[in-house]
Amino acid sequence: MKLPIYQVDAFADRPFTGNPAAVCPLDAWLPDETMQAIAVENNLSETAFFVANGEEFDIRWFTPKMEINLAGHPTLATAYVIFTELEPERSAVRFNTKRGDVLSVVEQGGVLTMDFPACAPAPAEGVEEITAALGARPASFLAARDGFCVFESEAEIRAIKPDMTKLMAFKYLGVIVTAPGDEVDFVSRFFAPNHGISEDPVTGSAHCELIPYWGERLGKTELVARQLSARGGEIYCSHLGERVKIGGKAVTFMRGEIEF
């Protein structure tokens, strides 16, 4: 069996930056164990699979360890593949997810903007444990899907060197660390060792939590963010109440074919 595959750097305007994702167009769903095996073989933070559903698409995402129910940068990468490789006449696309969300992506002027559900974090217990895991004490600790640690400066975020073994003891999908930015509205990093991702380069879905928090705190609906991983990436953000918009650029790094 042969399948097309693309590798796209999302939230990037040039190769070797942003967050790489694998994208696999399918005519019909493969067995779950096959998609998981492909994700393991790719060894990227996520591999996206999608199937046409009328004018829309159904989408699923797999990390090297498991299927997840929401992912940002591979959705951006998938839309980019549709717009540039498969249906270049299109500039908008809608994706249906297993959990019932409808995600839309629109391209304008080279920027792809995703419409995602907002997920505002709330105060949580466990600040002492997260302090031990991060090696730094946050000013406040909240949680939604992810643990959410707020610090006071960008320098603190850059300096964090977490103990991945201790982070794996937490129940959250990942742990976000964030602070006001020196040159942007806010900065962040994202760790998810339980799911095979020590540090994610740029995490679109984490901004479902980051945008409502910083939008409310700064009193702004339009924000610019930067994720401070080694590869780095810039995210254009809109706070729309129950929804957020997450924008960025993308580039194709590789086109290929899976054979099994």
Buried (B, 14 or more C-beta within 10 A) or exposed (E): EEBBBBBBBBBBBEBEBBBBBBBBBBEEEBEEEBBBBBBBEBEBBBBBBBBBEEEBBBBBBBBBBEBBBBBBBBBBBBBBBBBBBEEEEBEEBBBBBEEEBEBBBBBEEEEBBBBBBBBBBEEBEBBEBBBEBBEBBBEEBBBBBBBBBBBEBBEBBEEBEBEBEBBEEBEBBBBBBBBBBEEBBBBBBBBBBBBBBEBBBBBBBBBBBBBBBBBEEEEBEEBBBBBBBEBBBBBBBBBBEEBBBBBBBBBBBEEEEBEE
